[in-house]
Amino acid sequence: MNVIIDLCVVPLGVGVSVSKYVAACHEIIEQAGLTSELHAYGTNIEGEWDAVFRVVKQCHEKIHAMGAPRITTTIKAGTRTDRKQTMADKVNSVKKKLA
């Protein structure tokens, strides 16, 4: 089953700036070959369910290995079975309505 998630991983106990942790997680997503879109407060990721959630686990493992003692993660996930839809399809649908 394909899924689109909005992922926000926040390391705790590492100070105010978390960009190096975001970058490390983004590299994991890219290495997995998943389609993703980085935004100001997270990352949208699409792909096969197990591959997407495997990446979430790998992000947690990497960030802990970088020294973060705690992580809080917010995930919004969406699936559909009536038709195939990508992140780009969803955005383009709204843009067409705005035009």
PARO-904711 format. One record per atom (N, C-alpha, C, O): residue in three letters; atom name; x, y, z. Coordinates in Angstrom, 2 decimals. Example, Ala and Ser with C-alpha at 12.3 -4.5 7.8 and 13.67 -1.06 7.14 Angstrom:
// PARO-904711
<rec type="ala" atom="N" px="13.19" py="-5.69" pz="7.80"/>
<rec type="ala" atom="CA" px="12.30" py="-4.50" pz="7.80"/>
<rec type="ala" atom="C" px="13.20" py="-3.30" pz="7.80"/>
<rec type="ala" atom="O" px="14.24" py="-3.32" pz="8.46"/>
<rec type="ser" atom="N" px="12.85" py="-2.25" pz="7.08"/>
<rec type="ser" atom="CA" px="13.67" py="-1.06" pz="7.14"/>
<rec type="ser" atom="C" px="12.90" py="0.03" pz="7.87"/>
<rec type="ser" atom="O" px="13.41" py="1.14" pz="8.04"/>
//
This chain:
// PARO-904711
<rec type="met" atom="N" px="0.84" py="-1.17" pz="0.00"/>
<rec type="met" atom="CA" px="0.00" py="0.00" pz="0.00"/>
<rec type="met" atom="C" px="0.89" py="1.24" pz="0.00"/>
<rec type="met" atom="O" px="1.86" py="1.32" pz="0.76"/>
<rec type="asn" atom="N" px="0.55" py="2.19" pz="-0.86"/>
<rec type="asn" atom="CA" px="1.28" py="3.46" pz="-0.89"/>
<rec type="asn" atom="C" px="0.74" py="4.40" pz="0.17"/>
<rec type="asn" atom="O" px="-0.44" py="4.34" pz="0.53"/>
<rec type="val" atom="N" px="1.62" py="5.27" pz="0.67"/>
<rec type="val" atom="CA" px="1.26" py="6.22" pz="1.71"/>
<rec type="val" atom="C" px="1.97" py="7.53" pz="1.43"/>
<rec type="val" atom="O" px="3.07" py="7.55" pz="0.88"/>
<rec type="ile" atom="N" px="1.34" py="8.62" pz="1.82"/>
<rec type="ile" atom="CA" px="1.98" py="9.93" pz="1.85"/>
<rec type="ile" atom="C" px="1.97" py="10.35" pz="3.31"/>
<rec type="ile" atom="O" px="0.92" py="10.34" pz="3.97"/>
<rec type="ile" atom="N" px="3.15" py="10.73" pz="3.83"/>
<rec type="ile" atom="CA" px="3.20" py="11.19" pz="5.22"/>
<rec type="ile" atom="C" px="3.79" py="12.59" pz="5.29"/>
<rec type="ile" atom="O" px="4.55" py="13.02" pz="4.42"/>
<rec type="asp" atom="N" px="3.41" py="13.28" pz="6.34"/>
<rec type="asp" atom="CA" px="4.06" py="14.53" pz="6.71"/>
<rec type="asp" atom="C" px="4.79" py="14.21" pz="8.00"/>
<rec type="asp" atom="O" px="4.17" py="13.89" pz="9.02"/>
<rec type="leu" atom="N" px="6.10" py="14.29" pz="7.95"/>
<rec type="leu" atom="CA" px="6.96" py="13.87" pz="9.06"/>
<rec type="leu" atom="C" px="7.65" py="15.07" pz="9.68"/>
<rec type="leu" atom="O" px="8.24" py="15.89" pz="8.99"/>
<rec type="cys" atom="N" px="7.56" py="15.17" pz="11.01"/>
<rec type="cys" atom="CA" px="8.27" py="16.21" pz="11.75"/>
<rec type="cys" atom="C" px="8.97" py="15.52" pz="12.92"/>
<rec type="cys" atom="O" px="8.33" py="15.12" pz="13.89"/>
<rec type="val" atom="N" px="10.28" py="15.40" pz="12.82"/>
<rec type="val" atom="CA" px="11.10" py="14.76" pz="13.84"/>
<rec type="val" atom="C" px="11.85" py="15.85" pz="14.59"/>
<rec type="val" atom="O" px="12.59" py="16.63" pz="13.99"/>
<rec type="val" atom="N" px="11.66" py="15.91" pz="15.91"/>
<rec type="val" atom="CA" px="12.27" py="16.96" pz="16.71"/>
<rec type="val" atom="C" px="13.15" py="16.34" pz="17.79"/>
<rec type="val" atom="O" px="12.63" py="15.74" pz="18.74"/>
<rec type="pro" atom="N" px="14.47" py="16.48" pz="17.65"/>
<rec type="pro" atom="CA" px="15.35" py="15.99" pz="18.71"/>
<rec type="pro" atom="C" px="15.28" py="16.92" pz="19.92"/>
<rec type="pro" atom="O" px="15.25" py="18.14" pz="19.77"/>
<rec type="leu" atom="N" px="15.26" py="16.34" pz="21.10"/>
<rec type="leu" atom="CA" px="15.21" py="17.12" pz="22.34"/>
<rec type="leu" atom="C" px="16.52" py="16.98" pz="23.09"/>
<rec type="leu" atom="O" px="17.18" py="15.94" pz="23.01"/>
<rec type="gly" atom="N" px="16.90" py="18.01" pz="23.80"/>
<rec type="gly" atom="CA" px="18.12" py="17.98" pz="24.59"/>
<rec type="gly" atom="C" px="19.37" py="18.24" pz="23.79"/>
<rec type="gly" atom="O" px="20.47" py="17.86" pz="24.20"/>
<rec type="val" atom="N" px="19.21" py="18.90" pz="22.61"/>
<rec type="val" atom="CA" px="20.37" py="19.14" pz="21.74"/>
<rec type="val" atom="C" px="20.57" py="20.63" pz="21.45"/>
<rec type="val" atom="O" px="21.40" py="20.98" pz="20.62"/>
<rec type="gly" atom="N" px="19.83" py="21.48" pz="22.12"/>
<rec type="gly" atom="CA" px="19.94" py="22.90" pz="21.87"/>
<rec type="gly" atom="C" px="18.83" py="23.40" pz="20.96"/>
<rec type="gly" atom="O" px="17.89" py="22.67" pz="20.64"/>
<rec type="val" atom="N" px="18.96" py="24.65" pz="20.56"/>
<rec type="val" atom="CA" px="17.90" py="25.31" pz="19.80"/>
<rec type="val" atom="C" px="17.92" py="24.93" pz="18.31"/>
<rec type="val" atom="O" px="16.86" py="24.72" pz="17.73"/>
<rec type="ser" atom="N" px="19.08" py="24.86" pz="17.71"/>
<rec type="ser" atom="CA" px="19.18" py="24.57" pz="16.28"/>
<rec type="ser" atom="C" px="19.14" py="23.06" pz="16.05"/>
<rec type="ser" atom="O" px="19.87" py="22.30" pz="16.69"/>
<rec type="val" atom="N" px="18.29" py="22.64" pz="15.14"/>
<rec type="val" atom="CA" px="18.16" py="21.20" pz="14.84"/>
<rec type="val" atom="C" px="18.43" py="20.90" pz="13.36"/>
<rec type="val" atom="O" px="18.18" py="19.78" pz="12.92"/>
<rec type="ser" atom="N" px="18.93" py="21.88" pz="12.60"/>
<rec type="ser" atom="CA" px="19.09" py="21.69" pz="11.16"/>
<rec type="ser" atom="C" px="20.03" py="20.54" pz="10.80"/>
<rec type="ser" atom="O" px="19.81" py="19.88" pz="9.79"/>
<rec type="lys" atom="N" px="21.06" py="20.29" pz="11.60"/>
<rec type="lys" atom="CA" px="21.97" py="19.18" pz="11.25"/>
<rec type="lys" atom="C" px="21.25" py="17.83" pz="11.38"/>
<rec type="lys" atom="O" px="21.58" py="16.89" pz="10.66"/>
<rec type="tyr" atom="N" px="20.30" py="17.74" pz="12.28"/>
<rec type="tyr" atom="CA" px="19.53" py="16.51" pz="12.44"/>
<rec type="tyr" atom="C" px="18.53" py="16.35" pz="11.29"/>
<rec type="tyr" atom="O" px="18.31" py="15.24" pz="10.79"/>
<rec type="val" atom="N" px="17.94" py="17.44" pz="10.89"/>
<rec type="val" atom="CA" px="17.02" py="17.43" pz="9.74"/>
<rec type="val" atom="C" px="17.79" py="17.00" pz="8.49"/>
<rec type="val" atom="O" px="17.30" py="16.19" pz="7.71"/>
<rec type="ala" atom="N" px="18.99" py="17.56" pz="8.31"/>
<rec type="ala" atom="CA" px="19.81" py="17.21" pz="7.15"/>
<rec type="ala" atom="C" px="20.16" py="15.72" pz="7.15"/>
<rec type="ala" atom="O" px="20.14" py="15.08" pz="6.10"/>
<rec type="ala" atom="N" px="20.49" py="15.19" pz="8.31"/>
<rec type="ala" atom="CA" px="20.84" py="13.76" pz="8.41"/>
<rec type="ala" atom="C" px="19.64" py="12.89" pz="8.04"/>
<rec type="ala" atom="O" px="19.78" py="11.89" pz="7.34"/>
<rec type="cys" atom="N" px="18.48" py="13.28" pz="8.52"/>
<rec type="cys" atom="CA" px="17.26" py="12.53" pz="8.21"/>
<rec type="cys" atom="C" px="16.94" py="12.64" pz="6.71"/>
<rec type="cys" atom="O" px="16.54" py="11.66" pz="6.09"/>
<rec type="his" atom="N" px="17.12" py="13.83" pz="6.15"/>
<rec type="his" atom="CA" px="16.86" py="14.03" pz="4.72"/>
<rec type="his" atom="C" px="17.76" py="13.14" pz="3.87"/>
<rec type="his" atom="O" px="17.32" py="12.59" pz="2.86"/>
<rec type="glu" atom="N" px="19.01" py="12.99" pz="4.27"/>
<rec type="glu" atom="CA" px="19.93" py="12.10" pz="3.54"/>
<rec type="glu" atom="C" px="19.43" py="10.66" pz="3.56"/>
<rec type="glu" atom="O" px="19.53" py="9.95" pz="2.56"/>
<rec type="ile" atom="N" px="18.89" py="10.22" pz="4.69"/>
<rec type="ile" atom="CA" px="18.35" py="8.86" pz="4.79"/>
<rec type="ile" atom="C" px="17.18" py="8.68" pz="3.83"/>
<rec type="ile" atom="O" px="17.07" py="7.66" pz="3.15"/>
<rec type="ile" atom="N" px="16.32" py="9.67" pz="3.76"/>
<rec type="ile" atom="CA" px="15.16" py="9.62" pz="2.86"/>
<rec type="ile" atom="C" px="15.62" py="9.54" pz="1.41"/>
<rec type="ile" atom="O" px="15.11" py="8.73" pz="0.64"/>
<rec type="glu" atom="N" px="16.59" py="10.37" pz="1.04"/>
<rec type="glu" atom="CA" px="17.11" py="10.36" pz="-0.33"/>
<rec type="glu" atom="C" px="17.77" py="9.03" pz="-0.67"/>
<rec type="glu" atom="O" px="17.57" py="8.49" pz="-1.76"/>
<rec type="gln" atom="N" px="18.55" py="8.48" pz="0.27"/>
<rec type="gln" atom="CA" px="19.22" py="7.20" pz="0.03"/>
<rec type="gln" atom="C" px="18.22" py="6.07" pz="-0.17"/>
<rec type="gln" atom="O" px="18.50" py="5.10" pz="-0.87"/>
<rec type="ala" atom="N" px="17.04" py="6.20" pz="0.44"/>
<rec type="ala" atom="CA" px="16.01" py="5.18" pz="0.28"/>
<rec type="ala" atom="C" px="15.31" py="5.28" pz="-1.07"/>
<rec type="ala" atom="O" px="14.55" py="4.39" pz="-1.45"/>
<rec type="gly" atom="N" px="15.55" py="6.38" pz="-1.79"/>
<rec type="gly" atom="CA" px="14.95" py="6.54" pz="-3.10"/>
<rec type="gly" atom="C" px="13.49" py="6.96" pz="-3.06"/>
<rec type="gly" atom="O" px="12.76" py="6.79" pz="-4.04"/>
<rec type="leu" atom="N" px="13.05" py="7.49" pz="-1.92"/>
<rec type="leu" atom="CA" px="11.66" py="7.91" pz="-1.79"/>
<rec type="leu" atom="C" px="11.48" py="9.34" pz="-2.28"/>
<rec type="leu" atom="O" px="12.39" py="10.17" pz="-2.17"/>
<rec type="thr" atom="N" px="10.31" py="9.63" pz="-2.81"/>
<rec type="thr" atom="CA" px="9.98" py="10.99" pz="-3.20"/>
<rec type="thr" atom="C" px="9.68" py="11.77" pz="-1.94"/>
<rec type="thr" atom="O" px="8.92" py="11.32" pz="-1.09"/>
<rec type="ser" atom="N" px="10.29" py="12.96" pz="-1.83"/>
<rec type="ser" atom="CA" px="10.08" py="13.76" pz="-0.63"/>
<rec type="ser" atom="C" px="10.12" py="15.24" pz="-0.97"/>
<rec type="ser" atom="O" px="10.65" py="15.64" pz="-2.01"/>
<rec type="glu" atom="N" px="9.55" py="16.02" pz="-0.09"/>
<rec type="glu" atom="CA" px="9.55" py="17.47" pz="-0.23"/>
<rec type="glu" atom="C" px="9.78" py="18.08" pz="1.15"/>
<rec type="glu" atom="O" px="8.93" py="17.98" pz="2.03"/>
<rec type="leu" atom="N" px="10.94" py="18.69" pz="1.31"/>
<rec type="leu" atom="CA" px="11.28" py="19.35" pz="2.56"/>
<rec type="leu" atom="C" px="10.50" py="20.66" pz="2.64"/>
<rec type="leu" atom="O" px="10.43" py="21.40" pz="1.66"/>
<rec type="his" atom="N" px="9.92" py="20.95" pz="3.81"/>
<rec type="his" atom="CA" px="9.27" py="22.24" pz="4.02"/>
<rec type="his" atom="C" px="9.71" py="22.80" pz="5.36"/>
<rec type="his" atom="O" px="10.49" py="22.16" pz="6.07"/>
<rec type="ala" atom="N" px="9.21" py="23.96" pz="5.73"/>
<rec type="ala" atom="CA" px="9.73" py="24.68" pz="6.89"/>
<rec type="ala" atom="C" px="9.58" py="23.93" pz="8.21"/>
<rec type="ala" atom="O" px="10.41" py="24.11" pz="9.11"/>
<rec type="tyr" atom="N" px="8.56" py="23.10" pz="8.35"/>
<rec type="tyr" atom="CA" px="8.32" py="22.41" pz="9.61"/>
<rec type="tyr" atom="C" px="8.20" py="20.91" pz="9.45"/>
<rec type="tyr" atom="O" px="7.48" py="20.26" pz="10.21"/>
<rec type="gly" atom="N" px="8.90" py="20.35" pz="8.47"/>
<rec type="gly" atom="CA" px="8.86" py="18.91" pz="8.29"/>
<rec type="gly" atom="C" px="9.19" py="18.50" pz="6.87"/>
<rec type="gly" atom="O" px="9.76" py="19.27" pz="6.09"/>
<rec type="thr" atom="N" px="8.82" py="17.28" pz="6.56"/>
<rec type="thr" atom="CA" px="9.08" py="16.72" pz="5.24"/>
<rec type="thr" atom="C" px="7.89" py="15.85" pz="4.83"/>
<rec type="thr" atom="O" px="7.41" py="15.03" pz="5.61"/>
<rec type="asn" atom="N" px="7.43" py="16.05" pz="3.61"/>
<rec type="asn" atom="CA" px="6.43" py="15.15" pz="3.03"/>
<rec type="asn" atom="C" px="7.18" py="14.02" pz="2.35"/>
<rec type="asn" atom="O" px="8.17" py="14.26" pz="1.65"/>
<rec type="ile" atom="N" px="6.72" py="12.81" pz="2.54"/>
<rec type="ile" atom="CA" px="7.36" py="11.63" pz="1.95"/>
<rec type="ile" atom="C" px="6.27" py="10.74" pz="1.36"/>
<rec type="ile" atom="O" px="5.21" py="10.56" pz="1.97"/>
<rec type="glu" atom="N" px="6.54" py="10.19" pz="0.17"/>
<rec type="glu" atom="CA" px="5.59" py="9.24" pz="-0.40"/>
<rec type="glu" atom="C" px="6.31" py="7.98" pz="-0.84"/>
<rec type="glu" atom="O" px="7.47" py="8.02" pz="-1.24"/>
<rec type="gly" atom="N" px="5.59" py="6.87" pz="-0.76"/>
<rec type="gly" atom="CA" px="6.15" py="5.60" pz="-1.19"/>
<rec type="gly" atom="C" px="5.37" py="4.44" pz="-0.60"/>
<rec type="gly" atom="O" px="4.30" py="4.62" pz="-0.03"/>
<rec type="glu" atom="N" px="5.93" py="3.27" pz="-0.75"/>
<rec type="glu" atom="CA" px="5.31" py="2.06" pz="-0.22"/>
<rec type="glu" atom="C" px="5.39" py="2.12" pz="1.31"/>
<rec type="glu" atom="O" px="6.41" py="2.53" pz="1.87"/>
<rec type="trp" atom="N" px="4.32" py="1.72" pz="1.96"/>
<rec type="trp" atom="CA" px="4.16" py="1.86" pz="3.42"/>
<rec type="trp" atom="C" px="5.40" py="1.41" pz="4.20"/>
<rec type="trp" atom="O" px="5.94" py="2.18" pz="4.99"/>
<rec type="asp" atom="N" px="5.84" py="0.17" pz="3.96"/>
<rec type="asp" atom="CA" px="6.96" py="-0.37" pz="4.75"/>
<rec type="asp" atom="C" px="8.24" py="0.43" pz="4.51"/>
<rec type="asp" atom="O" px="9.01" py="0.65" pz="5.45"/>
<rec type="ala" atom="N" px="8.48" py="0.86" pz="3.29"/>
<rec type="ala" atom="CA" px="9.69" py="1.63" pz="2.98"/>
<rec type="ala" atom="C" px="9.64" py="2.99" pz="3.67"/>
<rec type="ala" atom="O" px="10.65" py="3.45" pz="4.20"/>
<rec type="val" atom="N" px="8.49" py="3.64" pz="3.67"/>
<rec type="val" atom="CA" px="8.35" py="4.96" pz="4.30"/>
<rec type="val" atom="C" px="8.57" py="4.85" pz="5.80"/>
<rec type="val" atom="O" px="9.31" py="5.65" pz="6.38"/>
<rec type="phe" atom="N" px="7.93" py="3.88" pz="6.43"/>
<rec type="phe" atom="CA" px="8.07" py="3.79" pz="7.89"/>
<rec type="phe" atom="C" px="9.42" py="3.20" pz="8.31"/>
<rec type="phe" atom="O" px="9.85" py="3.40" pz="9.45"/>
<rec type="arg" atom="N" px="10.08" py="2.49" pz="7.42"/>
<rec type="arg" atom="CA" px="11.44" py="2.04" pz="7.69"/>
<rec type="arg" atom="C" px="12.36" py="3.27" pz="7.77"/>
<rec type="arg" atom="O" px="13.25" py="3.33" pz="8.62"/>
<rec type="val" atom="N" px="12.14" py="4.23" pz="6.89"/>
<rec type="val" atom="CA" px="12.92" py="5.47" pz="6.89"/>
<rec type="val" atom="C" px="12.69" py="6.25" pz="8.18"/>
<rec type="val" atom="O" px="13.63" py="6.82" pz="8.74"/>
<rec type="val" atom="N" px="11.46" py="6.29" pz="8.67"/>
<rec type="val" atom="CA" px="11.16" py="6.98" pz="9.93"/>
<rec type="val" atom="C" px="11.99" py="6.34" pz="11.05"/>
<rec type="val" atom="O" px="12.59" py="7.05" pz="11.86"/>
<rec type="lys" atom="N" px="12.02" py="5.03" pz="11.09"/>
<rec type="lys" atom="CA" px="12.81" py="4.34" pz="12.11"/>
<rec type="lys" atom="C" px="14.30" py="4.65" pz="11.97"/>
<rec type="lys" atom="O" px="14.98" py="4.90" pz="12.96"/>
<rec type="gln" atom="N" px="14.79" py="4.65" pz="10.73"/>
<rec type="gln" atom="CA" px="16.20" py="4.94" pz="10.50"/>
<rec type="gln" atom="C" px="16.55" py="6.37" pz="10.91"/>
<rec type="gln" atom="O" px="17.64" py="6.63" pz="11.42"/>
<rec type="cys" atom="N" px="15.62" py="7.29" pz="10.70"/>
<rec type="cys" atom="CA" px="15.85" py="8.68" pz="11.14"/>
<rec type="cys" atom="C" px="15.99" py="8.72" pz="12.65"/>
<rec type="cys" atom="O" px="16.89" py="9.39" pz="13.17"/>
<rec type="his" atom="N" px="15.13" py="8.02" pz="13.36"/>
<rec type="his" atom="CA" px="15.23" py="7.99" pz="14.82"/>
<rec type="his" atom="C" px="16.56" py="7.39" pz="15.25"/>
<rec type="his" atom="O" px="17.24" py="7.93" pz="16.13"/>
<rec type="glu" atom="N" px="16.93" py="6.29" pz="14.65"/>
<rec type="glu" atom="CA" px="18.20" py="5.64" pz="15.01"/>
<rec type="glu" atom="C" px="19.38" py="6.56" pz="14.77"/>
<rec type="glu" atom="O" px="20.28" py="6.64" pz="15.61"/>
<rec type="lys" atom="N" px="19.39" py="7.25" pz="13.63"/>
<rec type="lys" atom="CA" px="20.50" py="8.15" pz="13.29"/>
<rec type="lys" atom="C" px="20.57" py="9.33" pz="14.25"/>
<rec type="lys" atom="O" px="21.65" py="9.69" pz="14.72"/>
<rec type="ile" atom="N" px="19.43" py="9.94" pz="14.53"/>
<rec type="ile" atom="CA" px="19.42" py="11.11" pz="15.41"/>
<rec type="ile" atom="C" px="19.84" py="10.74" pz="16.83"/>
<rec type="ile" atom="O" px="20.54" py="11.51" pz="17.49"/>
<rec type="his" atom="N" px="19.42" py="9.58" pz="17.31"/>
<rec type="his" atom="CA" px="19.89" py="9.12" pz="18.62"/>
<rec type="his" atom="C" px="21.41" py="8.89" pz="18.57"/>
<rec type="his" atom="O" px="22.12" py="9.25" pz="19.51"/>
<rec type="ala" atom="N" px="21.90" py="8.30" pz="17.48"/>
<rec type="ala" atom="CA" px="23.33" py="8.04" pz="17.35"/>
<rec type="ala" atom="C" px="24.14" py="9.35" pz="17.30"/>
<rec type="ala" atom="O" px="25.32" py="9.36" pz="17.64"/>
<rec type="met" atom="N" px="23.49" py="10.43" pz="16.88"/>
<rec type="met" atom="CA" px="24.14" py="11.75" pz="16.83"/>
<rec type="met" atom="C" px="24.15" py="12.43" pz="18.21"/>
<rec type="met" atom="O" px="24.69" py="13.52" pz="18.36"/>
<rec type="gly" atom="N" px="23.54" py="11.78" pz="19.20"/>
<rec type="gly" atom="CA" px="23.60" py="12.30" pz="20.55"/>
<rec type="gly" atom="C" px="22.31" py="12.84" pz="21.13"/>
<rec type="gly" atom="O" px="22.30" py="13.30" pz="22.27"/>
<rec type="ala" atom="N" px="21.23" py="12.80" pz="20.37"/>
<rec type="ala" atom="CA" px="19.95" py="13.29" pz="20.92"/>
<rec type="ala" atom="C" px="19.40" py="12.25" pz="21.89"/>
<rec type="ala" atom="O" px="19.14" py="11.11" pz="21.49"/>
<rec type="pro" atom="N" px="19.20" py="12.62" pz="23.17"/>
<rec type="pro" atom="CA" px="18.69" py="11.65" pz="24.13"/>
<rec type="pro" atom="C" px="17.20" py="11.37" pz="23.98"/>
<rec type="pro" atom="O" px="16.72" py="10.30" pz="24.36"/>
<rec type="arg" atom="N" px="16.47" py="12.33" pz="23.40"/>
<rec type="arg" atom="CA" px="15.02" py="12.16" pz="23.22"/>
<rec type="arg" atom="C" px="14.63" py="12.71" pz="21.85"/>
<rec type="arg" atom="O" px="15.27" py="13.61" pz="21.31"/>
<rec type="ile" atom="N" px="13.55" py="12.14" pz="21.32"/>
<rec type="ile" atom="CA" px="12.99" py="12.61" pz="20.05"/>
<rec type="ile" atom="C" px="11.47" py="12.59" pz="20.18"/>
<rec type="ile" atom="O" px="10.89" py="11.64" pz="20.69"/>
<rec type="thr" atom="N" px="10.86" py="13.66" pz="19.70"/>
<rec type="thr" atom="CA" px="9.41" py="13.65" pz="19.57"/>
<rec type="thr" atom="C" px="9.09" py="13.77" pz="18.08"/>
<rec type="thr" atom="O" px="9.66" py="14.60" pz="17.38"/>
<rec type="thr" atom="N" px="8.18" py="12.94" pz="17.61"/>
<rec type="thr" atom="CA" px="7.85" py="12.89" pz="16.20"/>
<rec type="thr" atom="C" px="6.35" py="13.01" pz="15.99"/>
<rec type="thr" atom="O" px="5.55" py="12.38" pz="16.68"/>
<rec type="thr" atom="N" px="6.00" py="13.84" pz="15.02"/>
<rec type="thr" atom="CA" px="4.61" py="13.96" pz="14.61"/>
<rec type="thr" atom="C" px="4.51" py="13.43" pz="13.18"/>
<rec type="thr" atom="O" px="5.29" py="13.82" pz="12.31"/>
<rec type="ile" atom="N" px="3.54" py="12.54" pz="12.96"/>
<rec type="ile" atom="CA" px="3.33" py="11.98" pz="11.63"/>
<rec type="ile" atom="C" px="1.85" py="12.10" pz="11.28"/>
<rec type="ile" atom="O" px="0.97" py="11.69" pz="12.04"/>
<rec type="lys" atom="N" px="1.60" py="12.67" pz="10.11"/>
<rec type="lys" atom="CA" px="0.27" py="12.61" pz="9.51"/>
<rec type="lys" atom="C" px="0.41" py="11.68" pz="8.32"/>
<rec type="lys" atom="O" px="1.32" py="11.87" pz="7.50"/>
<rec type="ala" atom="N" px="-0.46" py="10.69" pz="8.20"/>
<rec type="ala" atom="CA" px="-0.35" py="9.71" pz="7.13"/>
<rec type="ala" atom="C" px="-1.67" py="9.60" pz="6.38"/>
<rec type="ala" atom="O" px="-2.74" py="9.63" pz="6.98"/>
<rec type="gly" atom="N" px="-1.57" py="9.48" pz="5.07"/>
<rec type="gly" atom="CA" px="-2.77" py="9.31" pz="4.25"/>
<rec type="gly" atom="C" px="-2.57" py="8.22" pz="3.22"/>
<rec type="gly" atom="O" px="-1.53" py="8.12" pz="2.58"/>
<rec type="thr" atom="N" px="-3.60" py="7.40" pz="3.08"/>
<rec type="thr" atom="CA" px="-3.61" py="6.37" pz="2.04"/>
<rec type="thr" atom="C" px="-4.94" py="6.45" pz="1.31"/>
<rec type="thr" atom="O" px="-5.92" py="6.99" pz="1.82"/>
<rec type="arg" atom="N" px="-4.95" py="5.91" pz="0.11"/>
<rec type="arg" atom="CA" px="-6.23" py="5.80" pz="-0.59"/>
<rec type="arg" atom="C" px="-6.18" py="4.57" pz="-1.49"/>
<rec type="arg" atom="O" px="-5.13" py="4.19" pz="-1.99"/>
<rec type="thr" atom="N" px="-7.34" py="3.98" pz="-1.68"/>
<rec type="thr" atom="CA" px="-7.43" py="2.76" pz="-2.47"/>
<rec type="thr" atom="C" px="-8.25" py="2.96" pz="-3.74"/>
<rec type="thr" atom="O" px="-8.28" py="2.08" pz="-4.61"/>
<rec type="asp" atom="N" px="-8.92" py="4.10" pz="-3.86"/>
<rec type="asp" atom="CA" px="-9.77" py="4.31" pz="-5.03"/>
<rec type="asp" atom="C" px="-8.99" py="4.69" pz="-6.27"/>
<rec type="asp" atom="O" px="-9.44" py="4.42" pz="-7.39"/>
<rec type="arg" atom="N" px="-7.82" py="5.30" pz="-6.10"/>
<rec type="arg" atom="CA" px="-6.96" py="5.63" pz="-7.24"/>
<rec type="arg" atom="C" px="-5.57" py="5.98" pz="-6.73"/>
<rec type="arg" atom="O" px="-5.37" py="6.23" pz="-5.54"/>
<rec type="lys" atom="N" px="-4.62" py="5.99" pz="-7.66"/>
<rec type="lys" atom="CA" px="-3.25" py="6.34" pz="-7.32"/>
<rec type="lys" atom="C" px="-3.13" py="7.87" pz="-7.36"/>
<rec type="lys" atom="O" px="-3.58" py="8.50" pz="-8.32"/>
<rec type="gln" atom="N" px="-2.53" py="8.45" pz="-6.33"/>
<rec type="gln" atom="CA" px="-2.35" py="9.89" pz="-6.27"/>
<rec type="gln" atom="C" px="-1.02" py="10.21" pz="-5.61"/>
<rec type="gln" atom="O" px="-0.70" py="9.68" pz="-4.55"/>
<rec type="thr" atom="N" px="-0.24" py="11.08" pz="-6.25"/>
<rec type="thr" atom="CA" px="1.06" py="11.48" pz="-5.71"/>
<rec type="thr" atom="C" px="0.93" py="12.81" pz="-4.97"/>
<rec type="thr" atom="O" px="-0.10" py="13.48" pz="-5.03"/>
<rec type="met" atom="N" px="2.00" py="13.18" pz="-4.29"/>
<rec type="met" atom="CA" px="2.03" py="14.49" pz="-3.64"/>
<rec type="met" atom="C" px="1.86" py="15.59" pz="-4.68"/>
<rec type="met" atom="O" px="1.12" py="16.55" pz="-4.46"/>
<rec type="ala" atom="N" px="2.53" py="15.44" pz="-5.81"/>
<rec type="ala" atom="CA" px="2.43" py="16.44" pz="-6.88"/>
<rec type="ala" atom="C" px="1.01" py="16.55" pz="-7.39"/>
<rec type="ala" atom="O" px="0.52" py="17.65" pz="-7.65"/>
<rec type="asp" atom="N" px="0.33" py="15.41" pz="-7.54"/>
<rec type="asp" atom="CA" px="-1.07" py="15.43" pz="-7.98"/>
<rec type="asp" atom="C" px="-1.93" py="16.25" pz="-7.04"/>
<rec type="asp" atom="O" px="-2.76" py="17.04" pz="-7.47"/>
<rec type="lys" atom="N" px="-1.72" py="16.06" pz="-5.75"/>
<rec type="lys" atom="CA" px="-2.52" py="16.77" pz="-4.75"/>
<rec type="lys" atom="C" px="-2.28" py="18.28" pz="-4.83"/>
<rec type="lys" atom="O" px="-3.24" py="19.06" pz="-4.78"/>
<rec type="val" atom="N" px="-1.04" py="18.70" pz="-4.95"/>
<rec type="val" atom="CA" px="-0.71" py="20.12" pz="-5.03"/>
<rec type="val" atom="C" px="-1.24" py="20.72" pz="-6.33"/>
<rec type="val" atom="O" px="-1.81" py="21.81" pz="-6.33"/>
<rec type="asn" atom="N" px="-1.05" py="20.00" pz="-7.43"/>
<rec type="asn" atom="CA" px="-1.53" py="20.50" pz="-8.72"/>
<rec type="asn" atom="C" px="-3.04" py="20.66" pz="-8.75"/>
<rec type="asn" atom="O" px="-3.55" py="21.58" pz="-9.39"/>
<rec type="ser" atom="N" px="-3.76" py="19.79" pz="-8.09"/>
<rec type="ser" atom="CA" px="-5.21" py="19.90" pz="-8.03"/>
<rec type="ser" atom="C" px="-5.64" py="21.22" pz="-7.39"/>
<rec type="ser" atom="O" px="-6.57" py="21.87" pz="-7.86"/>
<rec type="val" atom="N" px="-4.97" py="21.59" pz="-6.32"/>
<rec type="val" atom="CA" px="-5.29" py="22.86" pz="-5.65"/>
<rec type="val" atom="C" px="-4.88" py="24.04" pz="-6.52"/>
<rec type="val" atom="O" px="-5.62" py="25.02" pz="-6.63"/>
<rec type="lys" atom="N" px="-3.68" py="23.96" pz="-7.14"/>
<rec type="lys" atom="CA" px="-3.21" py="25.06" pz="-7.98"/>
<rec type="lys" atom="C" px="-4.15" py="25.31" pz="-9.15"/>
<rec type="lys" atom="O" px="-4.36" py="26.47" pz="-9.52"/>
<rec type="lys" atom="N" px="-4.72" py="24.28" pz="-9.73"/>
<rec type="lys" atom="CA" px="-5.67" py="24.43" pz="-10.83"/>
<rec type="lys" atom="C" px="-6.90" py="25.19" pz="-10.37"/>
<rec type="lys" atom="O" px="-7.43" py="26.03" pz="-11.10"/>
<rec type="lys" atom="N" px="-7.35" py="24.91" pz="-9.18"/>
<rec type="lys" atom="CA" px="-8.52" py="25.58" pz="-8.65"/>
<rec type="lys" atom="C" px="-8.24" py="27.05" pz="-8.32"/>
<rec type="lys" atom="O" px="-9.15" py="27.88" pz="-8.34"/>
<rec type="leu" atom="N" px="-6.98" py="27.37" pz="-8.01"/>
<rec type="leu" atom="CA" px="-6.59" py="28.75" pz="-7.71"/>
<rec type="leu" atom="C" px="-6.39" py="29.59" pz="-8.96"/>
<rec type="leu" atom="O" px="-6.46" py="30.82" pz="-8.91"/>
<rec type="ala" atom="N" px="-6.14" py="28.92" pz="-10.08"/>
<rec type="ala" atom="CA" px="-5.85" py="29.65" pz="-11.34"/>
<rec type="ala" atom="C" px="-7.08" py="30.34" pz="-11.90"/>
<rec type="ala" atom="O" px="-7.00" py="30.99" pz="-12.95"/>
//
